[in-house]
Amino acid sequence: MPCTGTDVQSVFRLLTLGPPGGELVRRGRSLAARRSGVLTHDHLPRRGAGFLLLRPDGYVAASGTTTSGLDQAEELLDRLAVPQRSET
C-alpha cells in the first residue's frame, strides 16, 4: 500500500525476492551500497526470484525477474533520483 502524509520516505526502496544467496540479492545489495543516499534494500526469501523498485511514495517504479531487468531499473533510478536543476 502506498504511503501518505508524513509516512513518505525520501528514498527509493529495492525489494529483492528469491534465495538469500541469489544473484538478484547480491546485485541489489551492491546497487543500494552505490546509491545509499537515494536507495535502501530489503530481501524476502522466496522460491521464485524477482525484484520491485518502489518509489518514495510506495508505488512501483519497476519490477522484474532478471539481472538485466535490474540493470534497467538502475537506469530508471538514475533518471528519477537526479535532482531537478533550475534554469536561471
Beta strands, then each sheet from edge to edge (+ up, - down):
strand 1: 12-18
strand 2: 39-45
strand 3: 50-54
strand 4: 60-64
sheet 1: 2+ 1+ 3- 4+
end
